[in-house]
């Protein structure tokens, strides 16, 4: 029983440490670089380059932040499942 409680507490602590939250999303600004966004959100899980744009995703399908960069400047961002 003690292990179960410890496991639950660790899981809750790790969930609370996620950088994918409303406060960090609100810190994102148009024109910021990938490095500036990464300083707030950590390293992106996935980035795609196409026709001079880079689209990056932090998080997974149900909870994520997406940012599109042109010439390393944020031009669009959105979120899903961020509270």
Protein Blocks (a to p, Z undefined) as FASTA:
>chain_A
ZZmmmmmmmmmmmmmmpcbdfklmmmpcghiafklmmmmnopafbdcdeehiacddeddf
klccddddeehiafbdcdehiZZ
